Amino acid sequence: KKLAQQYDYTGAISVLKNNWKFATSDKMQKAAASYMKKRDACVEYPLEQVTHVFFHSLIVDTSLAFDGDSDEAGYNQMMTTVSEFKKMIQIMYDKGYVLVSPHDMAVVNDDGTMSRGKIMLPEGKIPFVLSEDDVSYYHYMDGDGFATKLVVDEEGKIRNEYVEDDGSVSVGDYDMVPLIDRFVEQHPDFSYRGAKGIVALTGYNGILGYRTDESYETRPADLDENKVQWLDAHPDFSLEKEREGAKKVADAMKAEGWEFASHTWGHQNVGQISLEKLQEDTEKFKKNVDPLIGGTDIIIFAFGTDITTEPEYSGDKFEYLKGQGYNYFCNVDSSQYYVQIRDRYFRQGRRNLDGYRMYYNPELLEDLFNAKDVFDPARPTPVPPMG
């Protein structure tokens, strides 16, 4: 049933037909016929018109995020509140939006070349890609009203930890991953063949709220102040335990349809750094992050930049990243859709659904929702301009 709810009608028919009762069960035969009818009514969605939206960590407590300190402006510009996120997702679902994976839009062949995929959906359904950047729960965000890590609860569900004002730790749905999981539990038809979203990771503060980077153990001379303070507060720190914790969460997320991307280890501007710096950074990601997530062939560029301003990819940086196993490349262009499927790569632009975009360019979001309907009244206005 779940396969059919998530548009895998062929898979659902196959399960029914492989059941030994199928030949004698009217009920099963009717279900198979119904699924065939639905499958035949699906239409191929134009891949070049698939939009990709993204978020940063969601604000749980607006009074802490918007408390007038030096981080408030950035949070106001680049973050979305839990209340805004829930409203956006509900409205998009009501409009017929469905989560899809770039791996269904483009397929990697054995020789490393790429072929076009197919998204087959009922008439009126609209596929979109979802991602969240910087899911590391950085030290600088502590005490500012954000979740602090992802965990697997006793039922095997992915949740967040959140530190309350009194220092106690609550476990609940405080960021995109568990919120989407709960939503899809209620609305399985929000996901195409089990797809959820892509979580883009840096590595320098660890991943998913775990301090998994080797620098926490080696303590190099240039260790930043945040890490020093955190280590001083956690004398029982064990790199092995942190990595075990992160891997457990990553494995549970993958089983739930989540995918991971590199956001570069050190949140690098790939358009500006040298090839040597890109290589050094990629090696750190491969060493500290890949073993915990099982590797990835998606790179989501930090700062929304790209490796080239040219209309097609070529050159040393592209060849290096392709040689390191990256096939899917995403920047930020804020247009409704930008998709390139070429012989050797998939490239997609993304749209930020944050305070800045809702306040200054609500018209750019009208295909998704009306910004006035979701804008959190607790958000200070005017949202500070960029730069």
Phi and psi in degrees as a GROMACS rama.xvg file:
@    title "Ramachandran Plot"
@    xaxis  label "Phi"
@    yaxis  label "Psi"
@TYPE xy
-63.5241  -37.4307  LYS-2
-57.2106  -46.2117  LEU-3
-67.5147  -37.843  ALA-4
-61.8059  -28.3042  GLN-5
-104.92  27.1739  GLN-6
72.9522  11.186  TYR-7
-95.1162  71.5566  ASP-8
-67.305  -36.47  TYR-9
-61.8663  -43.4588  THR-10
-62.7357  -41.4739  GLY-11
-65.4258  -42.1925  ALA-12
-62.3805  -42.0639  ILE-13
-61.3634  -43.2045  SER-14
-60.4401  -44.3532  VAL-15
-63.2503  -47.1604  LEU-16
-67.6029  -25.2869  LYS-17
-84.5888  -3.35439  ASN-18
-81.7976  132.825  ASN-19
-62.6409  -20.3888  TRP-20
-82.8032  -9.67607  LYS-21
-55.0175  -44.8634  PHE-22
-60.9496  -28.062  ALA-23
-109.568  1.50607  THR-24
-104.357  111.627  SER-25
-60.2955  -40.7549  ASP-26
-60.4685  -46.0327  LYS-27
-66.5769  -39.965  MET-28
-66.3586  -38.4723  GLN-29
-65.2295  -41.63  LYS-30
-61.9494  -43.8679  ALA-31
-62.0708  -41.6519  ALA-32
-64.0236  -39.9142  ALA-33
-64.6708  -41.9406  SER-34
-65.5208  -37.8948  TYR-35
-61.692  -42.543  MET-36
-61.625  -45.0172  LYS-37
-64.7912  -42.4361  LYS-38
-60.6591  -43.6811  ARG-39
-68.9774  -21.1815  ASP-40
-86.3566  -9.60373  ALA-41
-68.2604  149.648  CYS-42
-119.947  150.616  VAL-43
-78.2391  125.964  GLU-44
-86.4963  137.174  TYR-45
-65.8754  115.787  PRO-46
-61.3792  -32.4674  LEU-47
-70.5007  -4.80545  GLU-48
-113.931  24.1549  GLN-49
-93.1599  121.81  VAL-50
-85.9094  156.948  THR-51
-132.624  116.8  HIS-52
-111.739  150.516  VAL-53
-142.655  161.459  PHE-54
-134.152  166.904  PHE-55
-106.568  -176.649  HIS-56
-50.0418  138.311  SER-57
-82.7694  143.628  LEU-58
-80.7172  122.116  ILE-59
-88.448  -48.194  VAL-60
-117.025  105.629  ASP-61
-66.3291  -27.7547  THR-62
-68.6056  -25.7793  SER-63
-88.0623  -36.8629  LEU-64
-72.212  -38.0376  ALA-65
-107.012  62.4671  PHE-66
-109.744  15.942  ASP-67
84.554  2.65621  GLY-68
-82.7759  -176.527  ASP-69
-68.7071  -16.0481  SER-70
-90.5769  -10.4773  ASP-71
-57.7139  -45.3184  GLU-72
-59.1896  -46.5556  ALA-73
-62.9167  -42.0316  GLY-74
-62.6336  -40.9175  TYR-75
-65.5529  -39.2508  ASN-76
-72.9859  -48.6993  GLN-77
-106.594  -6.41486  MET-78
-110.058  163.826  MET-79
-125.955  144.4  THR-80
-85.6254  159.053  THR-81
-56.6449  -41.652  VAL-82
-64.1226  -41.6151  SER-83
-63.0516  -45.2172  GLU-84
-59.77  -47.1643  PHE-85
-60.4277  -41.132  LYS-86
-66.4837  -44.0096  LYS-87
-57.0962  -48.6554  MET-88
-63.8381  -41.8222  ILE-89
-63.2446  -44.636  GLN-90
-64.9551  -43.0498  ILE-91
-63.1735  -40.7666  MET-92
-60.8228  -45.3383  TYR-93
-62.1055  -27.729  ASP-94
-82.731  -8.14745  LYS-95
103.997  8.83873  GLY-96
-70.3146  145.487  TYR-97
-137.379  132.618  VAL-98
-69.2835  130.758  LEU-99
-131.214  162.625  VAL-100
-103.545  143.458  SER-101
-57.4268  -25.6819  PRO-102
-68.5067  -17.4842  HIS-103
-89.0428  -17.5939  ASP-104
-84.9282  -31.8243  MET-105
-143.706  140.044  ALA-106
-114.381  137.141  VAL-107
-89.8261  125.402  VAL-108
-84.7718  166.64  ASN-109
-57.8779  -30.0353  ASP-110
-90.7136  10.0638  ASP-111
88.4139  -6.14018  GLY-112
-79.5152  167.798  THR-113
-118.299  144.709  MET-114
-125.803  154.559  SER-115
-65.5193  138.244  ARG-116
-92.9072  -168.196  GLY-117
-138.688  132.846  LYS-118
-112.608  113.207  ILE-119
-109.357  114.539  MET-120
-133.25  156.333  LEU-121
-60.3045  148.295  PRO-122
-48.4035  133.789  GLU-123
94.2643  -15.9567  GLY-124
-82.6903  146.192  LYS-125
-126.805  112.116  ILE-126
-73.8691  147.097  PRO-127
-148.396  154.9  PHE-128
-103.136  140.653  VAL-129
-121.774  136.95  LEU-130
-143.26  160.357  SER-131
-133.607  129.515  GLU-132
-93.8166  152.358  ASP-133
60.3068  47.1057  ASP-134
-85.139  66.5999  VAL-135
-120.989  -16.3348  SER-136
54.9007  67.8273  TYR-137
-58.2673  151.972  TYR-138
-57.5106  -37.7139  HIS-139
-64.8282  -17.0451  TYR-140
-88.1971  -6.59754  MET-141
-56.8329  133.415  ASP-142
78.7395  4.05558  GLY-143
-104.358  15.4448  ASP-144
89.2996  26.2978  GLY-145
-116.469  159.202  PHE-146
-59.7961  159.217  ALA-147
-110.385  -20.9332  THR-148
-168.567  169.084  LYS-149
-102.06  141.325  LEU-150
-137.994  164.919  VAL-151
-106.729  121.531  VAL-152
-81.0169  -178.878  ASP-153
-67.5494  -17.1596  GLU-154
-88.9734  -0.432434  GLU-155
85.4879  7.18113  GLY-156
-88.3325  148.913  LYS-157
-86.0133  128.151  ILE-158
-134.475  -179.273  ARG-159
-114.497  154.548  ASN-160
-95.8615  145.478  GLU-161
-139.63  129.12  TYR-162
-89.1468  118.34  VAL-163
-75.6311  168.665  GLU-164
-55.1868  -34.4397  ASP-165
-86.4264  6.53462  ASP-166
90.1871  -9.40672  GLY-167
-73.5682  156.135  SER-168
-108.929  123.324  VAL-169
-100.02  148.476  SER-170
-114.515  125.832  VAL-171
-171.739  -164.753  GLY-172
-100.682  90.9219  ASP-173
-115.949  3.63562  TYR-174
-150.25  -179.383  ASP-175
-58.0719  -44.3853  MET-176
-60.3157  -57.1301  VAL-177
-66.5735  -32.0046  PRO-178
-64.5021  -41.3485  LEU-179
-68.5912  -41.3049  ILE-180
-56.6783  -47.2183  ASP-181
-64.1725  -38.7535  ARG-182
-65.1684  -42.5991  PHE-183
-70.8271  -29.5748  VAL-184
-59.3782  -40.8964  GLU-185
-77.8725  -33.5946  GLN-186
-131.483  76.1939  HIS-187
-57.4358  -25.6408  PRO-188
-76.7869  6.58837  ASP-189
-84.5828  -6.01362  PHE-190
-123.401  129.664  SER-191
-87.7769  109.41  TYR-192
55.0322  38.2108  ARG-193
86.8991  2.04446  GLY-194
-67.3407  143.126  ALA-195
-116.937  -104.144  LYS-196
-143.66  -175.141  GLY-197
-113.957  132.298  ILE-198
-107.538  116.371  VAL-199
-94.8959  124.079  ALA-200
-115.493  136.085  LEU-201
-92.1793  -174.877  THR-202
-130.651  -14.5159  GLY-203
-66.5251  -27.1429  TYR-204
-106.297  16.0791  ASN-205
85.9496  -169.958  GLY-206
-131.309  148.151  ILE-207
59.2116  19.2346  LEU-208
94.9896  2.11796  GLY-209
-105.053  141.094  TYR-210
-91.4089  77.4289  ARG-211
-95.376  -1.05477  THR-212
-81.1888  142.47  ASP-213
-60.7693  -24.1446  GLU-214
-61.2669  -26.0583  SER-215
-66.9946  -27.1626  TYR-216
-93.2543  -42.193  GLU-217
-78.5292  -22.594  THR-218
45.1331  63.7835  ARG-219
-62.2343  162.286  PRO-220
-58.3454  -30.9979  ALA-221
-94.0904  21.0846  ASP-222
-57.8091  129.664  LEU-223
-74.4027  159.651  ASP-224
-57.9509  -38.9228  GLU-225
-59.0337  -42.8022  ASN-226
-68.4472  -40.7544  LYS-227
-59.7443  -47.9336  VAL-228
-61.9121  -42.4649  GLN-229
-64.0558  -44.051  TRP-230
-63.8009  -39.3031  LEU-231
-61.8847  -35.5257  ASP-232
-80.8715  -11.8317  ALA-233
-128.194  71.9187  HIS-234
-64.4522  -19.9204  PRO-235
-91.7596  15.573  ASP-236
-52.5822  134.4  PHE-237
-134.819  116.662  SER-238
-58.0368  -40.17  LEU-239
-61.4371  -44.0341  GLU-240
-65.705  -41.752  LYS-241
-60.9802  -43.5839  GLU-242
-66.9875  -38.2599  ARG-243
-60.4475  -45.0854  GLU-244
-61.8349  -44.3669  GLY-245
-65.3791  -41.3883  ALA-246
-65.7788  -38.6271  LYS-247
-59.8396  -44.5245  LYS-248
-67.1457  -44.3365  VAL-249
-60.6122  -42.3626  ALA-250
-63.5674  -42.1296  ASP-251
-64.7323  -38.8658  ALA-252
-64.9557  -44.5311  MET-253
-61.7974  -38.2847  LYS-254
-63.9169  -23.7721  ALA-255
-93.6969  5.42043  GLU-256
98.0539  4.8737  GLY-257
-81.1616  149.338  TRP-258
-122.495  157.18  GLU-259
-114.828  151.551  PHE-260
-134.997  153.679  ALA-261
-76.8077  136.867  SER-262
-113.355  20.5101  HIS-263
70.0067  143.138  THR-264
-57.6923  -44.7403  TRP-265
-108.173  24.1748  GLY-266
52.9425  57.188  HIS-267
-86.9003  150.019  GLN-268
-88.512  95.2912  ASN-269
-65.1328  -21.0017  VAL-270
-72.4488  -25.1125  GLY-271
-105.19  -29.8817  GLN-272
-75.8895  161.994  ILE-273
-75.4555  163.735  SER-274
-58.7423  -40.5932  LEU-275
-61.205  -43.3339  GLU-276
-64.9074  -40.0443  LYS-277
-62.321  -41.0066  LEU-278
-65.2703  -44.0623  GLN-279
-62.8768  -42.9778  GLU-280
-66.4691  -43.6922  ASP-281
-62.804  -38.0173  THR-282
-62.9154  -38.0293  GLU-283
-65.1073  -39.8208  LYS-284
-64.0909  -45.6125  PHE-285
-61.818  -34.2481  LYS-286
-81.023  -42.4223  LYS-287
-98.5552  -24.8533  ASN-288
-112.437  -47.5895  VAL-289
-51.5318  -43.5301  ASP-290
-62.4788  -23.961  PRO-291
-84.8212  -27.2156  LEU-292
-107.787  -2.80369  ILE-293
78.8683  21.9826  GLY-294
79.5675  165.426  GLY-295
-154.937  150.623  THR-296
-113.947  18.3746  ASP-297
-112.882  134.191  ILE-298
-125.613  126.192  ILE-299
-110.842  113.825  ILE-300
-72.0808  132.765  PHE-301
-67.2053  156.689  ALA-302
62.2006  10.8831  PHE-303
67.1796  11.2084  GLY-304
-79.437  -172.167  THR-305
-148.208  165.606  ASP-306
-77.0671  -11.1066  ILE-307
-154.415  156.98  THR-308
-96.7174  -1.22047  THR-309
-73.2425  155.232  GLU-310
-68.1104  -22.5335  PRO-311
-125.44  149.298  GLU-312
-77.2398  139.777  TYR-313
-168.416  178.291  SER-314
97.0684  175.348  GLY-315
-61.7719  -44.0636  ASP-316
-66.6143  -43.1107  LYS-317
-62.5526  -47.5656  PHE-318
-61.7144  -37.9943  GLU-319
-64.1931  -50.0705  TYR-320
-65.2209  -39.0581  LEU-321
-62.5697  -41.3127  LYS-322
-65.2927  -24.56  GLY-323
-87.0868  3.44641  GLN-324
98.8386  9.29091  GLY-325
-87.3854  129.813  TYR-326
-119.903  -23.4046  ASN-327
-116.055  123.747  TYR-328
-125.536  130.252  PHE-329
-130.675  135.292  CYS-330
-116.813  -161.771  ASN-331
-126.218  122.686  VAL-332
-128.532  -8.3564  ASP-333
63.3146  5.95738  SER-334
-83.192  164.278  SER-335
-59.1003  -44.4707  GLN-336
-155.895  145.555  TYR-337
-148.852  107.999  TYR-338
-132.019  129.229  VAL-339
-121.987  122.137  GLN-340
-116.512  111.228  ILE-341
-118.65  176.847  ARG-342
-60.2566  -27.7897  ASP-343
-124.991  -1.48273  ARG-344
-158.988  160.308  TYR-345
-116.764  132.716  PHE-346
-132.702  132.34  ARG-347
-140.638  138.094  GLN-348
-84.9793  156.377  GLY-349
-127.667  161.336  ARG-350
-123.067  130.508  ARG-351
-86.2913  122.487  ASN-352
-102.858  73.3281  LEU-353
-129.227  -175.555  ASP-354
-59.0528  -41.9785  GLY-355
-61.5376  -50.2774  TYR-356
-65.555  -41.3516  ARG-357
-65.5465  -35.5484  MET-358
-80.0155  -43.8551  TYR-359
-94.5351  -29.632  TYR-360
-133.222  52.2602  ASN-361
-57.8446  -26.6713  PRO-362
-65.236  -23.7364  GLU-363
-76.444  -6.50461  LEU-364
-112.191  3.79936  LEU-365
-62.502  -26.6252  GLU-366
-68.9961  -20.9767  ASP-367
-97.6108  -49.847  LEU-368
-168.228  168.067  PHE-369
-91.2709  117.701  ASN-370
-55.6545  -34.9644  ALA-371
-60.0211  -32.2167  LYS-372
-75.186  -18.1137  ASP-373
-115.368  -20.0792  VAL-374
-56.0399  125.612  PHE-375
-75.6285  121.576  ASP-376
-61.9255  -17.6258  PRO-377
-79.4031  -6.64969  ALA-378
-79.6692  125.299  ARG-379
-65.8213  138.068  PRO-380
-123.994  153.217  THR-381
-68.6188  146.586  PRO-382
-63.2311  133.571  VAL-383
-59.9561  138.712  PRO-384
-67.9272  159.511  PRO-385
-77.6655  148.51  MET-386
